[in-house]
């Protein structure tokens, strides 16, 4: 890839729907030359495709996040933590003081996935263990 190809890639990243003529004007090449370069880069695998972003994807800044607040009243944390850490979505478990025994932080791709994890965890927990879910709505910092 030469500097013209790099400029074409930059123009496509800014707006992949712009015309070849518009790109040609930006990179100081003829329209047929830009068209040939784009076709060559696609065939060689330098350009793998074009992507549509929806408003929900733009609004969503990374993965969805939540905390599980777990009250178990004397049940030992270690077996519970071992169970929870089997889920790749569980990023950390904190044993904490106060009324809550365990605070679990998760990052996940969809609300359905959070529901599935919670359902599986609830089934595996001894009776009397209470789980409260807090979905992160806004994050500052």
Residue, then its C-alpha position, 0 to 999 in steps of 0.5 A: x500500500x502506498x500513500x495514495x492507498x492510505x489516503x483512500x482508506x482514510x477517506x473511506x473510514x470517514x465516509x464509506x458511502x461517499x462517491x469515488x469522484x469525491x474520494x478522487x478529489x480528496x486524494x488528487x487522483x482520477x476517478x478511474x485510478x481511485x476506483x481501480x485502487x479500491x477494487x484492488x485493495x478489496x481483492x487483496x484483502x486490504x479492505x475487508x468490507x463496509x459496516x453499517x452502524x445503528x443508532x443503538x450501537x453509536x449510543x452504546x459505549x462498549x459492553x453493558x454492565x451490571x452488579x450483582x449484590x448477593x446476600x447469603x447469610x453465612x454461606x461461604x463466599x469461596x464456592x460461590x465465587x468459584x461458580x461465578x468466575x466460570x462466566x467470562x462476563x464476570x470481571x470481579x467478585x468482592x467480599x464486602x462488609x455490611x448487609x451485602x456479602x458479595x458484590x459481583x461486576x459483570x460486562x455482557x453483550x445483551x440483556x438476554x445474556x444477563x438474564x441467562x447468567x442470572x437464571x443459571x446462577x439462581x438455580x445453582x445457589x442454595x435456598x435463602x441466598x438473595x441476588x439483587x441486580x443493578x444494571x449500570x445506566x450511566x457512567x462518569x469518570 
